[in-house]
Amino acid sequence: MAPRRVGVWDAVARLAAFTMVSAVLLWGVLLSPPLTGLRRALGLPEVLPGGRFNPATHTFSVEPSNPNLYFARLTHYYHALFACLLFATIVAAAAPPLLELREGFRRGALVLGFLGALWTSCGGLLYAYYARLPWLHGLFIAGLAMLYAAGVLAASSIKPRDWLDAGVLAAIVLLLVGGAIGGFVGSSFIDHSVRAGLVRALSLARLNPDLAESNPYWRAVVGHEHAMVAIADSVALILVLKCLGVRWSRGRRAAAVLAVAGLIVMAVASFLVWPYGGVAHEAITPASLVLLLCLTLLLARTMKQGDMVHRSARVAAVIGVLTVWGAVVVPGAIVAMSLHHPTPFIHPAFRSPYWRVAENAFNIGHWHILLAAWGLGVFTAAMATEPRGGRLRDLAASAALLLAAVGFAAASFAADLYMLCSGPKPTPTTSPWMPWIEAGLVVMSLGVATAYMVVLYDTARTILNRRA
């Protein structure tokens, strides 16, 4: 797809999305255990209430006396990050000619998405880390409502031109359903007995998810989390496919139809974890494989011709998809086969106490890999459709894409090796893979920082050209 011509409105929205995602990520990095000294120098608390860091296993233990504080921080932080990534996705999708949207609806979705991400992140982070004031939580809820309204507006304004557009529309509708389920779980906290039961289930799930299976609210949370992240990853990859341009044929149209069907079945089955529990995985796993396989086949048939940035975007997308296959799908299948019964890959069974720390590391690692994959997809789509601006600018954009993709791959594979190849209790002091994770994250950060400079340059150029 040819680079688009953007106006001031789009340029500012793009810069705002980039800035908010970066700010929330930097806040999360600042709270990490290696930066305790920096927090002390900045006057921030070294230890946060509700959880205790265990340097021997590099994990957090929930304080039984007050687990609410720990889970509240997790909930509000990841909702803030999710909100900012959703706004970035709206910005990428709303940029013409990627999707055909009605103009009034397009700008409305951008404004609502911006306000939703801003209010959710500011209200949620201040409530979780500064003061548990009711008005801050109200701001957080209002932001989520704004994002929901932006989704309704976007869904009602899309005019599908092909099956990829239909996939985006289906994904938005499914995200709205998932948001409604999340709203139900959140509002259930008003009932103190429900809150106590869910917090207890969340605490038990850190030791063994089987112990929390009987709590319906915990199952609703699990289904909500899995569905929302998987749908968001799918939307990001679909946007990348539209940026690169698919060379359509009858077989590829059939693959697109199957991808949309797989997306719908996977999401609906994830929601059904709430009433039916783990049996829903009988549909989730095959539907997810069909979805990813079809999107991978379509990526293999995207346009190879193009300028330097287009070619780099295609390479970054291929690296990202192969990383998801190698660092999420294959290890996930190995763990699933070994969960309750020992296999040649893992012995004893992975759900046994022997592997408790490793399973925790595996779950956390995969959650962050999938979130990073979403960010990489939106990042690739945005950079691929940016207006070109000279050889030096395009070289920087290409370098940013490749650095981000290579760093993502290195950190993701190292995270799996950290768990699978370091014994039942991997620790940073004994595992040779922890430095590779950190190195991958540094390389990815260099790519993001380079891209931010490019976005700043593009925004300034757009504003100055408008005034000229």
RAQUIPE-V919141 format. One record per residue. RES is the residue in one letter. D_LAST is the distance of its C-alpha to the last C-alpha in whole Angstrom. Layout:
res:RES d_last:D_LAST
res:RES d_last:D_LAST
This chain:
res:M d_last:28
res:A d_last:25
res:P d_last:22
res:R d_last:20
res:R d_last:16
res:V d_last:15
res:G d_last:13
res:V d_last:13
res:W d_last:16
res:D d_last:18
res:A d_last:16
res:V d_last:17
res:A d_last:21
res:R d_last:21
res:L d_last:21
res:A d_last:23
res:A d_last:26
res:F d_last:26
res:T d_last:26
res:M d_last:29
res:V d_last:31
res:S d_last:31
res:A d_last:32
res:V d_last:35
res:L d_last:36
res:L d_last:36
res:W d_last:38
res:G d_last:40
res:V d_last:41
res:L d_last:41
res:L d_last:44
res:S d_last:46
res:P d_last:49
res:P d_last:48
res:L d_last:46
res:T d_last:48
res:G d_last:48
res:L d_last:44
res:R d_last:45
res:R d_last:48
res:A d_last:46
res:L d_last:43
res:G d_last:46
res:L d_last:45
res:P d_last:49
res:E d_last:50
res:V d_last:52
res:L d_last:51
res:P d_last:54
res:G d_last:55
res:G d_last:55
res:R d_last:57
res:F d_last:55
res:N d_last:58
res:P d_last:57
res:A d_last:60
res:T d_last:59
res:H d_last:55
res:T d_last:55
res:F d_last:55
res:S d_last:58
res:V d_last:58
res:E d_last:60
res:P d_last:62
res:S d_last:63
res:N d_last:59
res:P d_last:57
res:N d_last:55
res:L d_last:53
res:Y d_last:52
res:F d_last:51
res:A d_last:49
res:R d_last:47
res:L d_last:47
res:T d_last:46
res:H d_last:43
res:Y d_last:42
res:Y d_last:42
res:H d_last:41
res:A d_last:38
res:L d_last:37
res:F d_last:37
res:A d_last:35
res:C d_last:32
res:L d_last:33
res:L d_last:33
res:F d_last:30
res:A d_last:28
res:T d_last:30
res:I d_last:29
res:V d_last:25
res:A d_last:26
res:A d_last:28
res:A d_last:26
res:A d_last:23
res:P d_last:23
res:P d_last:25
res:L d_last:27
res:L d_last:29
res:E d_last:29
res:L d_last:29
res:R d_last:28
res:E d_last:25
res:G d_last:26
res:F d_last:29
res:R d_last:26
res:R d_last:24
res:G d_last:27
res:A d_last:29
res:L d_last:26
res:V d_last:26
res:L d_last:30
res:G d_last:30
res:F d_last:27
res:L d_last:30
res:G d_last:33
res:A d_last:32
res:L d_last:31
res:W d_last:34
res:T d_last:36
res:S d_last:36
res:C d_last:36
res:G d_last:39
res:G d_last:41
res:L d_last:40
res:L d_last:41
res:Y d_last:44
res:A d_last:45
res:Y d_last:45
res:Y d_last:44
res:A d_last:46
res:R d_last:48
res:L d_last:47
res:P d_last:47
res:W d_last:44
res:L d_last:42
res:H d_last:44
res:G d_last:43
res:L d_last:39
res:F d_last:40
res:I d_last:42
res:A d_last:39
res:G d_last:36
res:L d_last:38
res:A d_last:39
res:M d_last:35
res:L d_last:35
res:Y d_last:38
res:A d_last:36
res:A d_last:33
res:G d_last:35
res:V d_last:37
res:L d_last:34
res:A d_last:33
res:A d_last:36
res:S d_last:36
res:S d_last:33
res:I d_last:33
res:K d_last:35
res:P d_last:36
res:R d_last:36
res:D d_last:38
res:W d_last:41
res:L d_last:38
res:D d_last:36
res:A d_last:40
res:G d_last:40
res:V d_last:37
res:L d_last:38
res:A d_last:42
res:A d_last:40
res:I d_last:38
res:V d_last:42
res:L d_last:44
res:L d_last:42
res:L d_last:42
res:V d_last:46
res:G d_last:46
res:G d_last:44
res:A d_last:46
res:I d_last:49
res:G d_last:47
res:G d_last:47
res:F d_last:51
res:V d_last:52
res:G d_last:50
res:S d_last:51
res:S d_last:55
res:F d_last:55
res:I d_last:56
res:D d_last:59
res:H d_last:60
res:S d_last:63
res:V d_last:60
res:R d_last:58
res:A d_last:61
res:G d_last:62
res:L d_last:58
res:V d_last:58
res:R d_last:61
res:A d_last:60
res:L d_last:57
res:S d_last:59
res:L d_last:62
res:A d_last:59
res:R d_last:58
res:L d_last:62
res:N d_last:63
res:P d_last:61
res:D d_last:64
res:L d_last:65
res:A d_last:62
res:E d_last:62
res:S d_last:65
res:N d_last:62
res:P d_last:60
res:Y d_last:57
res:W d_last:57
res:R d_last:57
res:A d_last:54
res:V d_last:52
res:V d_last:53
res:G d_last:52
res:H d_last:49
res:E d_last:47
res:H d_last:48
res:A d_last:47
res:M d_last:43
res:V d_last:43
res:A d_last:44
res:I d_last:42
res:A d_last:39
res:D d_last:40
res:S d_last:40
res:V d_last:37
res:A d_last:35
res:L d_last:37
res:I d_last:36
res:L d_last:33
res:V d_last:33
res:L d_last:35
res:K d_last:32
res:C d_last:30
res:L d_last:32
res:G d_last:33
res:V d_last:37
res:R d_last:39
res:W d_last:41
res:S d_last:45
res:R d_last:48
res:G d_last:49
res:R d_last:45
res:R d_last:45
res:A d_last:48
res:A d_last:47
res:A d_last:44
res:V d_last:46
res:L d_last:49
res:A d_last:46
res:V d_last:45
res:A d_last:49
res:G d_last:49
res:L d_last:46
res:I d_last:48
res:V d_last:51
res:M d_last:50
res:A d_last:48
res:V d_last:51
res:A d_last:54
res:S d_last:52
res:F d_last:52
res:L d_last:56
res:V d_last:57
res:W d_last:57
res:P d_last:60
res:Y d_last:61
res:G d_last:61
res:G d_last:61
res:V d_last:62
res:A d_last:59
res:H d_last:58
res:E d_last:60
res:A d_last:57
res:I d_last:54
res:T d_last:55
res:P d_last:55
res:A d_last:52
res:S d_last:50
res:L d_last:51
res:V d_last:51
res:L d_last:47
res:L d_last:46
res:L d_last:48
res:C d_last:47
res:L d_last:43
res:T d_last:44
res:L d_last:45
res:L d_last:42
res:L d_last:40
res:A d_last:42
res:R d_last:41
res:T d_last:38
res:M d_last:36
res:K d_last:36
res:Q d_last:34
res:G d_last:30
res:D d_last:28
res:M d_last:29
res:V d_last:27
res:H d_last:29
res:R d_last:32
res:S d_last:32
res:A d_last:31
res:R d_last:35
res:V d_last:37
res:A d_last:36
res:A d_last:37
res:V d_last:40
res:I d_last:41
res:G d_last:40
res:V d_last:42
res:L d_last:45
res:T d_last:45
res:V d_last:45
res:W d_last:48
res:G d_last:50
res:A d_last:49
res:V d_last:49
res:V d_last:51
res:V d_last:54
res:P d_last:55
res:G d_last:55
res:A d_last:57
res:I d_last:59
res:V d_last:59
res:A d_last:60
res:M d_last:63
res:S d_last:64
res:L d_last:64
res:H d_last:67
res:H d_last:69
res:P d_last:69
res:T d_last:68
res:P d_last:68
res:F d_last:65
res:I d_last:65
res:H d_last:68
res:P d_last:69
res:A d_last:68
res:F d_last:64
res:R d_last:65
res:S d_last:67
res:P d_last:67
res:Y d_last:67
res:W d_last:64
res:R d_last:62
res:V d_last:60
res:A d_last:59
res:E d_last:58
res:N d_last:56
res:A d_last:54
res:F d_last:54
res:N d_last:53
res:I d_last:50
res:G d_last:49
res:H d_last:48
res:W d_last:47
res:H d_last:44
res:I d_last:44
res:L d_last:43
res:L d_last:40
res:A d_last:39
res:A d_last:39
res:W d_last:37
res:G d_last:34
res:L d_last:34
res:G d_last:34
res:V d_last:31
res:F d_last:29
res:T d_last:30
res:A d_last:29
res:A d_last:25
res:M d_last:25
res:A d_last:26
res:T d_last:24
res:E d_last:21
res:P d_last:18
res:R d_last:19
res:G d_last:17
res:G d_last:19
res:R d_last:23
res:L d_last:23
res:R d_last:21
res:D d_last:23
res:L d_last:26
res:A d_last:26
res:A d_last:25
res:S d_last:29
res:A d_last:30
res:A d_last:29
res:L d_last:31
res:L d_last:34
res:L d_last:35
res:A d_last:34
res:A d_last:37
res:V d_last:39
res:G d_last:39
res:F d_last:40
res:A d_last:43
res:A d_last:45
res:A d_last:45
res:S d_last:46
res:F d_last:49
res:A d_last:50
res:A d_last:50
res:D d_last:52
res:L d_last:54
res:Y d_last:54
res:M d_last:56
res:L d_last:58
res:C d_last:59
res:S d_last:60
res:G d_last:63
res:P d_last:64
res:K d_last:62
res:P d_last:59
res:T d_last:58
res:P d_last:55
res:T d_last:58
res:T d_last:60
res:S d_last:57
res:P d_last:56
res:W d_last:53
res:M d_last:51
res:P d_last:50
res:W d_last:48
res:I d_last:47
res:E d_last:45
res:A d_last:44
res:G d_last:42
res:L d_last:40
res:V d_last:39
res:V d_last:38
res:M d_last:36
res:S d_last:35
res:L d_last:33
res:G d_last:32
res:V d_last:30
res:A d_last:29
res:T d_last:27
res:A d_last:26
res:Y d_last:24
res:M d_last:22
res:V d_last:21
res:V d_last:20
res:L d_last:18
res:Y d_last:16
res:D d_last:15
res:T d_last:14
res:A d_last:12
res:R d_last:10
res:T d_last:10
res:I d_last:9
res:L d_last:6
res:N d_last:5
res:R d_last:6
res:R d_last:4
res:A d_last:0
